[in-house]
Structures are given as structure tokens and as C-alpha cells.
Amino acid sequence: YAVRELGAGTRDVARFTASYQNISEDRISRKFNKGTRKYQEETVDVMGFYADLTKKVKTHEFRYGLEVRSDNAESVAYGEDIETGEIAYDQVSRYPDDYNKMLNMAAYLSHAWELNDKWVATQGLRFTHVTLQSAWTDTMMVLTGFPFDKALEQSNNALSGNIGFVYKAGKGWRFSINGASGFRAPNVDDVGKVNDSNSGNNLLIIPSPDLKPEISYTGEFTVGKLFNKKIWFENTLFYTFLDNAIVKRPVQLNGADSVLFDGSMCEIQANTNAGSAYVYGVQSSLTAEVTRHFSIRSYINWTYGRVDDDTPLDHIPPAFGQTSFRLNLDKFMGEFYIRYSAAKNLEDYSPSGEDNIAYATAYGNPAWTTLNVKASYQINQKLQFQAGVENIMDVHYRKFASGLSSPGRNLIVALRGTF
């Protein structure tokens, strides 16, 4: 990190970040009364370099930089006889088992211009280059019977951008409007995954080597108002149009729409490019500094999404939000907060199975509300006592798309030390 002051009204800032992550995720499963334990092991190495630079000249601010990220993933699957311990590589891996390599490179430039004390204009451009290389071994190709080449390769480029304006109207009013385009190239999970995690619906996801990138076009409008210099209320309306939207749909494998996989007959689906899709919604927030020690914060989100044939998009949650009441004293901080979610009806679930409809009730995912409280006391400069109770009413609820019920009433007690 480096900062260089150049004089009045001008400032340069440069940040350089290098990163490395090694991520491992293993799945071990055995069906009831079966003598084989199945192992699926994934290891991902992620390396990245990021350069972010800022230059301010009077009423102009320029941000520009580079991003480079390399992902390498290994995927292995095998079976173990629970009695003899014998290992057999006769299980299907979740991803291509020979190699998986992705390279993401991007360069960007943005500009914010304070036209006067009421207007601010912003613009930005970003160029992205993404490559993907994956391959299955001959053994895996025999196991799966995939009707395509064992190696797949993609290279995608895109130029995206945004333009927006902020208007400070006076008397606490603030308006902003923004338009932007986006780009998402398929990754290894999109094009190469074999997944039966939705087996409650007897669905099998197979690879989609010819998947194309999806392009998004988004517009949003925000209006905010400050009341009495203490209460800030803001609302944002947004609409996103997706071209070549990536959605899961039924397909055939070697002329069949269902196959026997791991002992179950499963309907086959794969990621495909729909003609188009759209998502729109509203976000609202309220922050009230009632007194110097007491404040209220609240937010709520509502989203609606459909594919061009009026099929629900996956991963669209029902309306949800949180309202909290905070008390801050010299050494004590306390917060009582309410979390809530609306219901999700069955007809609003995506047919792809990604929303885990198998774990919903006969009517969908019920609405829920939880009451929670937490507090902390600063004993001295180095010690802090913390305590809290989550889900005070011990409500049985499940977050949308989750296959597991959320925790019931639980107590948290902690002593935090700083040395």
C-alpha cells in the first residue's frame, strides 16, 4: 500500500495486493445398506494479483487498475469397500478429473466528476478476458458415456461499463440514477459439474461444454431523504435484463432424458443459455439516530425474477429484512434485533431444483420471524465480555433454499482479550 501527497486538491493512491488460497472440500457418502463408501475430493489453488490506483485532480477522481487471477482445480472420486478397505476408481467425479484451469484478467478505468455542489457524474469501463481449460480422463469418459470430447476449452472477452449521476437537491434530498452492463463467463462449475445433490427430486446435473457467457444490463434509481439531520431514509429500484441467461433446463444424454445414476433413476438437466431473463426489485433502508446513545436501523429487500418463458429464476429469495435497536453507552453496547422473511410459494420455485424445493413444505417455504439480543461490556482496555441470545422464541424455521433447519434458541457467551 502506498500513498503520495501531491499538493492541495491533488492526491495519488496506489494499492497492490498479491494473494494465494488453497481450498479443499471433500464429500463422503454411503447409501443405506450399501457396502461402498463414496469419496469425492476437490482441491482448488487460487492465486491473484490486484493493482488499484486513484488520482484526484481538483473536482475529478480517476480510479484505474489491473486484476489477474488464476484458478487450478483437482477433482477425484473413488469408492472404498467398508469391509476390506479396497479402493476402486469407479465413481464419477464432480468436476473434470484430469485438469481444470481458469485465468481471469481485467483492466478498468472509472471517473467521478463533481460538476458543482449539487451534481456528481460517474463513468466507468472494464475489459475482461477469461480462459477456461478442462479435461476428463479416459476412465471417466467410459464411466459417464459423455457424447462430447474429453477436453473442453473456452476463451471469452467483454467490454462493460457504467454511467450515472447523483443530484443533491437540498433540504436533505438526494437522487441518483445509474446504468451499467455486466459480463459473466462460464466457470468450471457451470460447464463441467456432475451433481446429484438435488437427488430429493431425482435430478442429475451434467456438463455443458458449449455454454456461452451471459450479459447483463442494469438500471437503478435511488432516492434518499435526511430528516432533521438524524433520520436517513433511502429506497432503490432496480431492473436487470439478462441476455443469454445461464439457467438449468432438461436435456438428453445419448438420446435419453433420464439415466440410472448411483442406484437412482434421475432426470437429466444441464446449464443452458436461455434467450433472456429479467430481475427487478426494491431495497429500502432506514437509519435513525434518535439520541446520542440510541439508534434504530432497518432494511428490507424484495426481488422478482423470471426467464423469458415466465419460468421462475433460481436463487431469488422471498422478501427479507432486519430491524435493530441499538444502545451505546461508555462501556456497554446492547442490541435487540428482529430478522424476518416472507413466504416462498411453490409456484415461485425454479424447476431446476437449485432452490431445494424437495426440502420445502407442501405449500412452499413458510414465513418466519426471529427475536434476538446481544450485548457487550468493556471491562478494561484489553478485556471485553460478550453475550447474546439468538432465536429467543425458539422458532422452527428454515432459510429459503436451505436443506437444513436453522438453529433454535441458543446462548452465546464470550470473553475477548486484546494483547
Disulfide bonds with the S-S distance in Angstrom:
none
